């Protein structure tokens, strides 16, 4: 079993248009929150860079594999881990691009299955479990 931990990228705070106060930027891409496509593209690019850095030195993972994504958040609020599939998709695409995974289609990958990891600094821990191909079973 192989694990790769990807810390959430940092985004500088932005100024609220109504109050003028600085507010933090949420690093997560959520299926329920629709932002402007350029704002989403910025976050996707940041997650892909963070994933590529986290995967440095990791050899190519033999497929097929099951991917389990453990989501860590700094607060105890209730959330649906499956809504963060947009974030994990960007990360898995980066793993394919940097050569850790051969492909992310259904022949090579099952998942990622999303799980709550606990309270910790914002990050995603990917666990890769090797599977026996159906044609060899």
N, CA, C and O atoms as a GROMACS GRO file, in nm:
protein
  548
    1UNK      N    1   0.085  -0.117   0.000
    1UNK     CA    2   0.000   0.000   0.000
    1UNK      C    3   0.090   0.124   0.000
    1UNK      O    4   0.187   0.132   0.075
    2UNK      N    5   0.056   0.220  -0.084
    2UNK     CA    6   0.133   0.343  -0.098
    2UNK      C    7   0.044   0.460  -0.058
    2UNK      O    8  -0.075   0.462  -0.091
    3UNK      N    9   0.101   0.558   0.012
    3UNK     CA   10   0.026   0.678   0.048
    3UNK      C   11   0.101   0.801   0.000
    3UNK      O   12   0.224   0.807   0.001
    4UNK      N   13   0.023   0.900  -0.042
    4UNK     CA   14   0.076   1.031  -0.080
    4UNK      C   15  -0.010   1.134  -0.010
    4UNK      O   16  -0.132   1.134  -0.026
    5UNK      N   17   0.053   1.222   0.068
    5UNK     CA   18  -0.019   1.326   0.140
    5UNK      C   19   0.002   1.460   0.068
    5UNK      O   20   0.115   1.503   0.046
    6UNK      N   21  -0.109   1.524   0.033
    6UNK     CA   22  -0.104   1.650  -0.042
    6UNK      C   23  -0.158   1.761   0.048
    6UNK      O   24  -0.277   1.761   0.080
    7UNK      N   25  -0.073   1.855   0.090
    7UNK     CA   26  -0.123   1.967   0.170
    7UNK      C   27  -0.202   2.064   0.082
    7UNK      O   28  -0.172   2.081  -0.036
    8UNK      N   29  -0.302   2.126   0.141
    8UNK     CA   30  -0.383   2.223   0.066
    8UNK      C   31  -0.296   2.342   0.028
    8UNK      O   32  -0.217   2.390   0.109
    9UNK      N   33  -0.310   2.390  -0.095
    9UNK     CA   34  -0.232   2.508  -0.135
    9UNK      C   35  -0.278   2.632  -0.060
    9UNK      O   36  -0.393   2.642  -0.017
   10UNK      N   37  -0.185   2.726  -0.044
   10UNK     CA   38  -0.217   2.851   0.025
   10UNK      C   39  -0.266   2.954  -0.075
   10UNK      O   40  -0.208   2.972  -0.182
   11UNK      N   41  -0.373   3.022  -0.038
   11UNK     CA   42  -0.424   3.134  -0.116
   11UNK      C   43  -0.426   3.256  -0.027
   11UNK      O   44  -0.476   3.248   0.085
   12UNK      N   45  -0.372   3.369  -0.072
   12UNK     CA   46  -0.374   3.489   0.012
   12UNK      C   47  -0.516   3.537   0.036
   12UNK      O   48  -0.603   3.519  -0.050
   13UNK      N   49  -0.541   3.598   0.151
   13UNK     CA   50  -0.677   3.647   0.179
   13UNK      C   51  -0.718   3.756   0.079
   13UNK      O   52  -0.634   3.826   0.022
   14UNK      N   53  -0.849   3.767   0.059
   14UNK     CA   54  -0.903   3.869  -0.032
   14UNK      C   55  -0.987   3.968   0.048
   14UNK      O   56  -1.036   3.937   0.157
   15UNK      N   57  -1.001   4.085  -0.007
   15UNK     CA   58  -1.076   4.190   0.060
   15UNK      C   59  -1.224   4.177   0.026
   15UNK      O   60  -1.261   4.167  -0.091
   16UNK      N   61  -1.309   4.176   0.129
   16UNK     CA   62  -1.453   4.169   0.110
   16UNK      C   63  -1.502   4.300   0.048
   16UNK      O   64  -1.464   4.408   0.094
   17UNK      N   65  -1.583   4.292  -0.056
   17UNK     CA   66  -1.628   4.412  -0.126
   17UNK      C   67  -1.722   4.496  -0.041
   17UNK      O   68  -1.727   4.618  -0.058
   18UNK      N   69  -1.798   4.434   0.049
   18UNK     CA   70  -1.895   4.510   0.128
   18UNK      C   71  -1.830   4.572   0.251
   18UNK      O   72  -1.851   4.690   0.279
   19UNK      N   73  -1.753   4.494   0.325
   19UNK     CA   74  -1.700   4.542   0.452
   19UNK      C   75  -1.557   4.596   0.440
   19UNK      O   76  -1.514   4.674   0.525
   20UNK      N   77  -1.486   4.557   0.338
   20UNK     CA   78  -1.347   4.600   0.323
   20UNK      C   79  -1.248   4.521   0.406
   20UNK      O   80  -1.129   4.549   0.404
   21UNK      N   81  -1.298   4.421   0.480
   21UNK     CA   82  -1.210   4.339   0.564
   21UNK      C   83  -1.151   4.225   0.482
   21UNK      O   84  -1.209   4.180   0.384
   22UNK      N   85  -1.034   4.181   0.526
   22UNK     CA   86  -0.972   4.066   0.461
   22UNK      C   87  -1.039   3.938   0.509
   22UNK      O   88  -1.066   3.922   0.628
   23UNK      N   89  -1.066   3.848   0.415
   23UNK     CA   90  -1.126   3.720   0.453
   23UNK      C   91  -1.044   3.609   0.389
   23UNK      O   92  -0.992   3.625   0.279
   24UNK      N   93  -1.032   3.496   0.458
   24UNK     CA   94  -0.953   3.385   0.403
   24UNK      C   95  -1.021   3.322   0.282
   24UNK      O   96  -1.143   3.329   0.266
   25UNK      N   97  -0.940   3.262   0.197
   25UNK     CA   98  -0.991   3.193   0.079
   25UNK      C   99  -0.998   3.044   0.109
   25UNK      O  100  -0.900   2.985   0.155
   26UNK      N  101  -1.113   2.984   0.083
   26UNK     CA  102  -1.132   2.842   0.103
   26UNK      C  103  -1.057   2.768  -0.008
   26UNK      O  104  -1.086   2.790  -0.126
   27UNK      N  105  -0.962   2.680   0.025
   27UNK     CA  106  -0.883   2.614  -0.080
   27UNK      C  107  -0.955   2.501  -0.152
   27UNK      O  108  -0.908   2.454  -0.256
   28UNK      N  109  -1.068   2.456  -0.098
   28UNK     CA  110  -1.134   2.337  -0.152
   28UNK      C  111  -1.219   2.370  -0.273
   28UNK      O  112  -1.280   2.477  -0.280
   29UNK      N  113  -1.222   2.278  -0.369
   29UNK     CA  114  -1.315   2.282  -0.481
   29UNK      C  115  -1.429   2.190  -0.443
   29UNK      O  116  -1.408   2.071  -0.419
   30UNK      N  117  -1.550   2.243  -0.438
   30UNK     CA  118  -1.665   2.169  -0.388
   30UNK      C  119  -1.768   2.159  -0.500
   30UNK      O  120  -1.793   2.257  -0.570
   31UNK      N  121  -1.828   2.043  -0.518
   31UNK     CA  122  -1.927   2.023  -0.622
   31UNK      C  123  -2.052   2.109  -0.600
   31UNK      O  124  -2.123   2.138  -0.696
   32UNK      N  125  -2.078   2.150  -0.477
   32UNK     CA  126  -2.196   2.231  -0.448
   32UNK      C  127  -2.172   2.381  -0.460
   32UNK      O  128  -2.268   2.457  -0.469
   33UNK      N  129  -2.048   2.424  -0.461
   33UNK     CA  130  -2.018   2.568  -0.469
   33UNK      C  131  -1.971   2.601  -0.609
   33UNK      O  132  -1.864   2.558  -0.653
   34UNK      N  133  -2.051   2.676  -0.678
   34UNK     CA  134  -2.015   2.712  -0.814
   34UNK      C  135  -1.952   2.850  -0.816
   34UNK      O  136  -2.018   2.950  -0.786
   35UNK      N  137  -1.827   2.854  -0.852
   35UNK     CA  138  -1.755   2.981  -0.860
   35UNK      C  139  -1.731   3.013  -1.008
   35UNK      O  140  -1.760   2.932  -1.096
   36UNK      N  141  -1.679   3.130  -1.032
   36UNK     CA  142  -1.642   3.168  -1.169
   36UNK      C  143  -1.537   3.071  -1.219
   36UNK      O  144  -1.452   3.026  -1.142
   37UNK      N  145  -1.541   3.038  -1.348
   37UNK     CA  146  -1.451   2.935  -1.401
   37UNK      C  147  -1.304   2.973  -1.386
   37UNK      O  148  -1.219   2.884  -1.374
   38UNK      N  149  -1.271   3.102  -1.387
   38UNK     CA  150  -1.131   3.142  -1.370
   38UNK      C  151  -1.086   3.121  -1.225
   38UNK      O  152  -0.971   3.082  -1.201
   39UNK      N  153  -1.175   3.146  -1.130
   39UNK     CA  154  -1.141   3.121  -0.989
   39UNK      C  155  -1.121   2.971  -0.967
   39UNK      O  156  -1.030   2.930  -0.895
   40UNK      N  157  -1.207   2.890  -1.028
   40UNK     CA  158  -1.191   2.746  -1.015
   40UNK      C  159  -1.063   2.698  -1.084
   40UNK      O  160  -0.994   2.611  -1.032
   41UNK      N  161  -1.032   2.755  -1.200
   41UNK     CA  162  -0.910   2.716  -1.271
   41UNK      C  163  -0.786   2.747  -1.190
   41UNK      O  164  -0.689   2.670  -1.192
   42UNK      N  165  -0.787   2.858  -1.116
   42UNK     CA  166  -0.674   2.893  -1.030
   42UNK      C  167  -0.656   2.790  -0.920
   42UNK      O  168  -0.544   2.748  -0.890
   43UNK      N  169  -0.766   2.749  -0.858
   43UNK     CA  170  -0.759   2.648  -0.752
   43UNK      C  171  -0.716   2.512  -0.807
   43UNK      O  172  -0.636   2.443  -0.745
   44UNK      N  173  -0.770   2.475  -0.923
   44UNK     CA  174  -0.732   2.347  -0.984
   44UNK      C  175  -0.583   2.344  -1.011
   44UNK      O  176  -0.516   2.245  -0.982
   45UNK      N  177  -0.531   2.452  -1.068
   45UNK     CA  178  -0.388   2.458  -1.098
   45UNK      C  179  -0.305   2.449  -0.971
   45UNK      O  180  -0.201   2.383  -0.969
   46UNK      N  181  -0.349   2.515  -0.864
   46UNK     CA  182  -0.275   2.512  -0.737
   46UNK      C  183  -0.275   2.371  -0.678
   46UNK      O  184  -0.171   2.326  -0.628
   47UNK      N  185  -0.388   2.301  -0.682
   47UNK     CA  186  -0.394   2.164  -0.630
   47UNK      C  187  -0.307   2.072  -0.714
   47UNK      O  188  -0.243   1.981  -0.659
   48UNK      N  189  -0.304   2.093  -0.845
   48UNK     CA  190  -0.220   2.008  -0.932
   48UNK      C  191  -0.072   2.028  -0.901
   48UNK      O  192   0.005   1.932  -0.898
   49UNK      N  193  -0.032   2.153  -0.878
   49UNK     CA  194   0.108   2.180  -0.843
   49UNK      C  195   0.142   2.117  -0.709
   49UNK      O  196   0.248   2.056  -0.693
   50UNK      N  197   0.052   2.132  -0.611
   50UNK     CA  198   0.076   2.074  -0.478
   50UNK      C  199   0.087   1.921  -0.486
   50UNK      O  200   0.169   1.861  -0.417
   51UNK      N  201   0.005   1.860  -0.570
   51UNK     CA  202   0.009   1.714  -0.585
   51UNK      C  203   0.138   1.670  -0.652
   51UNK      O  204   0.200   1.571  -0.612
   52UNK      N  205   0.180   1.743  -0.754
   52UNK     CA  206   0.305   1.710  -0.823
   52UNK      C  207   0.423   1.719  -0.728
   52UNK      O  208   0.512   1.634  -0.732
   53UNK      N  209   0.425   1.822  -0.642
   53UNK     CA  210   0.533   1.834  -0.544
   53UNK      C  211   0.529   1.721  -0.442
   53UNK      O  212   0.634   1.668  -0.404
   54UNK      N  213   0.409   1.684  -0.399
   54UNK     CA  214   0.396   1.577  -0.299
   54UNK      C  215   0.436   1.441  -0.356
   54UNK      O  216   0.478   1.353  -0.282
   55UNK      N  217   0.423   1.425  -0.488
   55UNK     CA  218   0.452   1.296  -0.550
   55UNK      C  219   0.595   1.285  -0.602
   55UNK      O  220   0.630   1.185  -0.665
   56UNK      N  221   0.678   1.385  -0.576
   56UNK     CA  222   0.817   1.378  -0.621
   56UNK      C  223   0.887   1.258  -0.557
   56UNK      O  224   0.878   1.237  -0.436
   57UNK      N  225   0.955   1.182  -0.638
   57UNK     CA  226   1.028   1.067  -0.587
   57UNK      C  227   0.946   0.940  -0.574
   57UNK      O  228   1.000   0.836  -0.537
   58UNK      N  229   0.817   0.946  -0.604
   58UNK     CA  230   0.732   0.827  -0.597
   58UNK      C  231   0.739   0.755  -0.731
   58UNK      O  232   0.717   0.815  -0.836
   59UNK      N  233   0.771   0.627  -0.726
   59UNK     CA  234   0.778   0.548  -0.849
   59UNK      C  235   0.639   0.524  -0.904
   59UNK      O  236   0.539   0.541  -0.834
   60UNK      N  237   0.633   0.483  -1.030
   60UNK     CA  238   0.503   0.456  -1.091
   60UNK      C  239   0.432   0.344  -1.016
   60UNK      O  240   0.491   0.241  -0.985
   61UNK      N  241   0.306   0.367  -0.987
   61UNK     CA  242   0.225   0.271  -0.912
   61UNK      C  243   0.164   0.173  -1.012
   61UNK      O  244   0.104   0.213  -1.111
   62UNK      N  245   0.182   0.044  -0.983
   62UNK     CA  246   0.126  -0.059  -1.071
   62UNK      C  247  -0.026  -0.058  -1.060
   62UNK      O  248  -0.082  -0.053  -0.951
   63UNK      N  249  -0.092  -0.064  -1.174
   63UNK     CA  250  -0.237  -0.063  -1.176
   63UNK      C  251  -0.286  -0.202  -1.210
   63UNK      O  252  -0.211  -0.280  -1.268
   64UNK      N  253  -0.408  -0.237  -1.175
   64UNK     CA  254  -0.515  -0.154  -1.121
   64UNK      C  255  -0.500  -0.132  -0.970
   64UNK      O  256  -0.447  -0.215  -0.898
   65UNK      N  257  -0.550  -0.017  -0.928
   65UNK     CA  258  -0.546   0.020  -0.786
   65UNK      C  259  -0.680   0.078  -0.745
   65UNK      O  260  -0.756   0.129  -0.827
   66UNK      N  261  -0.706   0.070  -0.615
   66UNK     CA  262  -0.818   0.142  -0.554
   66UNK      C  263  -0.758   0.262  -0.484
   66UNK      O  264  -0.662   0.250  -0.409
   67UNK      N  265  -0.816   0.379  -0.509
   67UNK     CA  266  -0.768   0.502  -0.444
   67UNK      C  267  -0.869   0.542  -0.338
   67UNK      O  268  -0.988   0.554  -0.364
   68UNK      N  269  -0.818   0.562  -0.217
   68UNK     CA  270  -0.900   0.614  -0.108
   68UNK      C  271  -0.843   0.750  -0.071
   68UNK      O  272  -0.724   0.763  -0.042
   69UNK      N  273  -0.928   0.852  -0.073
   69UNK     CA  274  -0.887   0.988  -0.041
   69UNK      C  275  -0.938   1.024   0.098
   69UNK      O  276  -1.059   1.038   0.119
   70UNK      N  277  -0.846   1.040   0.192
   70UNK     CA  278  -0.881   1.082   0.328
   70UNK      C  279  -0.869   1.234   0.334
   70UNK      O  280  -0.761   1.289   0.311
   71UNK      N  281  -0.980   1.301   0.365
   71UNK     CA  282  -0.986   1.447   0.366
   71UNK      C  283  -0.965   1.495   0.510
   71UNK      O  284  -1.036   1.453   0.601
   72UNK      N  285  -0.867   1.582   0.528
   72UNK     CA  286  -0.839   1.642   0.658
   72UNK      C  287  -0.874   1.790   0.651
   72UNK      O  288  -0.834   1.860   0.559
   73UNK      N  289  -0.949   1.836   0.750
   73UNK     CA  290  -0.986   1.977   0.757
   73UNK      C  291  -0.949   2.030   0.895
   73UNK      O  292  -0.946   1.955   0.992
   74UNK      N  293  -0.920   2.161   0.904
   74UNK     CA  294  -0.875   2.216   1.032
   74UNK      C  295  -0.988   2.240   1.133
   74UNK      O  296  -0.960   2.268   1.250
   75UNK      N  297  -1.114   2.229   1.090
   75UNK     CA  298  -1.225   2.252   1.182
   75UNK      C  299  -1.315   2.131   1.186
   75UNK      O  300  -1.310   2.045   1.098
   76UNK      N  301  -1.398   2.124   1.289
   76UNK     CA  302  -1.483   2.007   1.310
   76UNK      C  303  -1.620   2.018   1.243
   76UNK      O  304  -1.709   1.939   1.273
   77UNK      N  305  -1.640   2.113   1.153
   77UNK     CA  306  -1.770   2.130   1.089
   77UNK      C  307  -1.812   2.007   1.011
   77UNK      O  308  -1.728   1.930   0.963
   78UNK      N  309  -1.943   1.989   0.997
   78UNK     CA  310  -1.998   1.877   0.922
   78UNK      C  311  -1.986   1.910   0.774
   78UNK      O  312  -2.017   2.022   0.732
   79UNK      N  313  -1.943   1.814   0.695
   79UNK     CA  314  -1.935   1.832   0.550
   79UNK      C  315  -1.950   1.695   0.484
   79UNK      O  316  -1.941   1.592   0.551
   80UNK      N  317  -1.974   1.695   0.356
   80UNK     CA  318  -1.987   1.572   0.279
   80UNK      C  319  -1.856   1.550   0.202
   80UNK      O  320  -1.830   1.624   0.108
   81UNK      N  321  -1.775   1.452   0.240
   81UNK     CA  322  -1.647   1.431   0.171
   81UNK      C  323  -1.662   1.406   0.022
   81UNK      O  324  -1.573   1.441  -0.055
   82UNK      N  325  -1.774   1.345  -0.021
   82UNK     CA  326  -1.792   1.317  -0.163
   82UNK      C  327  -1.807   1.444  -0.247
   82UNK      O  328  -1.782   1.441  -0.367
   83UNK      N  329  -1.847   1.555  -0.185
   83UNK     CA  330  -1.858   1.681  -0.260
   83UNK      C  331  -1.722   1.737  -0.300
   83UNK      O  332  -1.715   1.826  -0.384
   84UNK      N  333  -1.615   1.686  -0.241
   84UNK     CA  334  -1.481   1.734  -0.274
   84UNK      C  335  -1.421   1.656  -0.390
   84UNK      O  336  -1.300   1.660  -0.411
   85UNK      N  337  -1.504   1.584  -0.465
   85UNK     CA  338  -1.454   1.507  -0.578
   85UNK      C  339  -1.388   1.594  -0.684
   85UNK      O  340  -1.301   1.547  -0.756
   86UNK      N  341  -1.428   1.720  -0.695
   86UNK     CA  342  -1.364   1.810  -0.791
   86UNK      C  343  -1.218   1.832  -0.752
   86UNK      O  344  -1.131   1.840  -0.839
   87UNK      N  345  -1.191   1.843  -0.623
   87UNK     CA  346  -1.055   1.860  -0.575
   87UNK      C  347  -0.972   1.735  -0.599
   87UNK      O  348  -0.860   1.743  -0.649
   88UNK      N  349  -1.026   1.620  -0.565
   88UNK     CA  350  -0.949   1.497  -0.581
   88UNK      C  351  -0.929   1.462  -0.728
   88UNK      O  352  -0.829   1.401  -0.763
   89UNK      N  353  -1.022   1.501  -0.814
   89UNK     CA  354  -1.003   1.478  -0.958
   89UNK      C  355  -0.883   1.555  -1.008
   89UNK      O  356  -0.804   1.502  -1.086
   90UNK      N  357  -0.868   1.680  -0.965
   90UNK     CA  358  -0.752   1.759  -1.006
   90UNK      C  359  -0.623   1.692  -0.958
   90UNK      O  360  -0.523   1.690  -1.031
   91UNK      N  361  -0.626   1.637  -0.838
   91UNK     CA  362  -0.506   1.570  -0.784
   91UNK      C  363  -0.474   1.442  -0.860
   91UNK      O  364  -0.357   1.418  -0.893
   92UNK      N  365  -0.573   1.361  -0.889
   92UNK     CA  366  -0.550   1.236  -0.962
   92UNK      C  367  -0.501   1.266  -1.104
   92UNK      O  368  -0.414   1.196  -1.156
   93UNK      N  369  -0.557   1.370  -1.167
   93UNK     CA  370  -0.508   1.410  -1.299
   93UNK      C  371  -0.362   1.451  -1.294
   93UNK      O  372  -0.287   1.422  -1.387
   94UNK      N  373  -0.321   1.516  -1.187
   94UNK     CA  374  -0.180   1.555  -1.172
   94UNK      C  375  -0.092   1.432  -1.153
   94UNK      O  376   0.020   1.428  -1.203
   95UNK      N  377  -0.142   1.331  -1.083
   95UNK     CA  378  -0.065   1.207  -1.065
   95UNK      C  379  -0.044   1.135  -1.198
   95UNK      O  380   0.060   1.074  -1.220
   96UNK      N  381  -0.142   1.142  -1.286
   96UNK     CA  382  -0.127   1.084  -1.419
   96UNK      C  383  -0.026   1.165  -1.499
   96UNK      O  384   0.061   1.109  -1.566
   97UNK      N  385  -0.038   1.296  -1.491
   97UNK     CA  386   0.050   1.385  -1.568
   97UNK      C  387   0.197   1.370  -1.526
   97UNK      O  388   0.286   1.376  -1.611
   98UNK      N  389   0.222   1.350  -1.397
   98UNK     CA  390   0.361   1.339  -1.353
   98UNK      C  391   0.413   1.195  -1.357
   98UNK      O  392   0.527   1.170  -1.318
   99UNK      N  393   0.331   1.100  -1.403
   99UNK     CA  394   0.378   0.964  -1.427
   99UNK      C  395   0.365   0.868  -1.311
   99UNK      O  396   0.416   0.756  -1.319
  100UNK      N  397   0.299   0.907  -1.203
  100UNK     CA  398   0.280   0.816  -1.090
  100UNK      C  399   0.175   0.710  -1.124
  100UNK      O  400   0.188   0.595  -1.084
  101UNK      N  401   0.072   0.750  -1.198
  101UNK     CA  402  -0.030   0.657  -1.246
  101UNK      C  403  -0.023   0.652  -1.398
  101UNK      O  404   0.001   0.754  -1.463
  102UNK      N  405  -0.045   0.534  -1.455
  102UNK     CA  406  -0.043   0.520  -1.602
  102UNK      C  407  -0.163   0.592  -1.663
  102UNK      O  408  -0.150   0.658  -1.766
  103UNK      N  409  -0.279   0.578  -1.602
  103UNK     CA  410  -0.402   0.642  -1.649
  103UNK      C  411  -0.500   0.643  -1.533
  103UNK      O  412  -0.480   0.576  -1.432
  104UNK      N  413  -0.608   0.719  -1.550
  104UNK     CA  414  -0.708   0.722  -1.444
  104UNK      C  415  -0.844   0.673  -1.493
  104UNK      O  416  -0.948   0.710  -1.437
  105UNK      N  417  -0.844   0.590  -1.597
  105UNK     CA  418  -0.970   0.536  -1.645
  105UNK      C  419  -1.009   0.413  -1.562
  105UNK      O  420  -0.937   0.372  -1.471
  106UNK      N  421  -1.124   0.355  -1.595
  106UNK     CA  422  -1.176   0.244  -1.514
  106UNK      C  423  -1.095   0.115  -1.528
  106UNK      O  424  -1.112   0.024  -1.447
  107UNK      N  425  -1.009   0.105  -1.625
  107UNK     CA  426  -0.921  -0.011  -1.636
  107UNK      C  427  -0.807  -0.006  -1.534
  107UNK      O  428  -0.755  -0.110  -1.494
  108UNK      N  429  -0.769   0.115  -1.494
  108UNK     CA  430  -0.653   0.133  -1.407
  108UNK      C  431  -0.687   0.172  -1.264
  108UNK      O  432  -0.614   0.138  -1.171
  109UNK      N  433  -0.799   0.243  -1.245
  109UNK     CA  434  -0.828   0.302  -1.114
  109UNK      C  435  -0.973   0.276  -1.075
  109UNK      O  436  -1.064   0.290  -1.156
  110UNK      N  437  -0.992   0.239  -0.950
  110UNK     CA  438  -1.125   0.239  -0.888
  110UNK      C  439  -1.122   0.348  -0.782
  110UNK      O  440  -1.036   0.349  -0.694
  111UNK      N  441  -1.215   0.439  -0.792
  111UNK     CA  442  -1.221   0.550  -0.697
  111UNK      C  443  -1.181   0.679  -0.762
  111UNK      O  444  -1.184   0.690  -0.885
  112UNK      N  445  -1.144   0.776  -0.686
  112UNK     CA  446  -1.116   0.773  -0.543
  112UNK      C  447  -1.244   0.768  -0.458
  112UNK      O  448  -1.344   0.834  -0.487
  113UNK      N  449  -1.235   0.689  -0.352
  113UNK     CA  450  -1.340   0.684  -0.251
  113UNK      C  451  -1.304   0.789  -0.146
  113UNK      O  452  -1.191   0.792  -0.098
  114UNK      N  453  -1.399   0.872  -0.112
  114UNK     CA  454  -1.373   0.985  -0.022
  114UNK      C  455  -1.411   0.950   0.121
  114UNK      O  456  -1.520   0.898   0.146
  115UNK      N  457  -1.321   0.980   0.213
  115UNK     CA  458  -1.342   0.953   0.356
  115UNK      C  459  -1.301   1.076   0.436
  115UNK      O  460  -1.213   1.151   0.396
  116UNK      N  461  -1.367   1.094   0.549
  116UNK     CA  462  -1.324   1.197   0.643
  116UNK      C  463  -1.199   1.146   0.714
  116UNK      O  464  -1.202   1.038   0.773
  117UNK      N  465  -1.091   1.223   0.709
  117UNK     CA  466  -0.966   1.180   0.770
  117UNK      C  467  -0.952   1.224   0.914
  117UNK      O  468  -0.889   1.154   0.994
  118UNK      N  469  -1.010   1.337   0.948
  118UNK     CA  470  -0.998   1.388   1.084
  118UNK      C  471  -0.972   1.537   1.084
  118UNK      O  472  -0.977   1.604   0.981
  119UNK      N  473  -0.942   1.587   1.204
  119UNK     CA  474  -0.912   1.729   1.221
  119UNK      C  475  -0.761   1.746   1.220
  119UNK      O  476  -0.691   1.695   1.307
  120UNK      N  477  -0.713   1.817   1.121
  120UNK     CA  478  -0.569   1.840   1.101
  120UNK      C  479  -0.558   1.953   0.999
  120UNK      O  480  -0.659   1.996   0.944
  121UNK      N  481  -0.437   2.002   0.974
  121UNK     CA  482  -0.424   2.102   0.868
  121UNK      C  483  -0.484   2.050   0.737
  121UNK      O  484  -0.477   1.931   0.707
  122UNK      N  485  -0.544   2.141   0.661
  122UNK     CA  486  -0.614   2.104   0.538
  122UNK      C  487  -0.522   2.026   0.444
  122UNK      O  488  -0.418   2.076   0.402
  123UNK      N  489  -0.563   1.904   0.412
  123UNK     CA  490  -0.483   1.819   0.323
  123UNK      C  491  -0.566   1.700   0.278
  123UNK      O  492  -0.675   1.674   0.329
  124UNK      N  493  -0.511   1.628   0.180
  124UNK     CA  494  -0.572   1.504   0.133
  124UNK      C  495  -0.463   1.397   0.137
  124UNK      O  496  -0.353   1.419   0.086
  125UNK      N  497  -0.494   1.283   0.197
  125UNK     CA  498  -0.401   1.171   0.196
  125UNK      C  499  -0.458   1.063   0.106
  125UNK      O  500  -0.563   1.006   0.134
  126UNK      N  501  -0.388   1.037  -0.003
  126UNK     CA  502  -0.430   0.935  -0.099
  126UNK      C  503  -0.365   0.803  -0.062
  126UNK      O  504  -0.243   0.796  -0.042
  127UNK      N  505  -0.446   0.698  -0.052
  127UNK     CA  506  -0.397   0.563  -0.027
  127UNK      C  507  -0.426   0.479  -0.152
  127UNK      O  508  -0.538   0.477  -0.201
  128UNK      N  509  -0.323   0.411  -0.202
  128UNK     CA  510  -0.335   0.329  -0.322
  128UNK      C  511  -0.324   0.182  -0.281
  128UNK      O  512  -0.220   0.137  -0.234
  129UNK      N  513  -0.434   0.108  -0.300
  129UNK     CA  514  -0.437  -0.034  -0.266
  129UNK      C  515  -0.433  -0.115  -0.396
  129UNK      O  516  -0.520  -0.098  -0.482
  130UNK      N  517  -0.334  -0.203  -0.413
  130UNK     CA  518  -0.327  -0.283  -0.535
  130UNK      C  519  -0.444  -0.380  -0.545
  130UNK      O  520  -0.489  -0.436  -0.445
  131UNK      N  521  -0.492  -0.399  -0.666
  131UNK     CA  522  -0.603  -0.490  -0.692
  131UNK      C  523  -0.557  -0.598  -0.789
  131UNK      O  524  -0.465  -0.576  -0.868
  132UNK      N  525  -0.620  -0.713  -0.784
  132UNK     CA  526  -0.596  -0.817  -0.882
  132UNK      C  527  -0.686  -0.792  -1.001
  132UNK      O  528  -0.808  -0.783  -0.983
  133UNK      N  529  -0.632  -0.780  -1.122
  133UNK     CA  530  -0.719  -0.758  -1.238
  133UNK      C  531  -0.820  -0.871  -1.251
  133UNK      O  532  -0.790  -0.986  -1.222
  134UNK      N  533  -0.940  -0.836  -1.296
  134UNK     CA  534  -1.046  -0.937  -1.309
  134UNK      C  535  -1.009  -1.048  -1.406
  134UNK      O  536  -1.050  -1.162  -1.387
  135UNK      N  537  -0.933  -1.015  -1.507
  135UNK     CA  538  -0.898  -1.118  -1.606
  135UNK      C  539  -0.792  -1.215  -1.553
  135UNK      O  540  -0.766  -1.318  -1.615
  136UNK      N  541  -0.729  -1.182  -1.436
  136UNK     CA  542  -0.632  -1.274  -1.376
  136UNK      C  543  -0.693  -1.352  -1.259
  136UNK      O  544  -0.636  -1.450  -1.212
  137UNK      N  545  -0.809  -1.307  -1.212
  137UNK     CA  546  -0.870  -1.370  -1.094
  137UNK      C  547  -0.932  -1.503  -1.126
  137UNK      O  548  -0.988  -1.568  -1.037
   0.00000   0.00000   0.00000
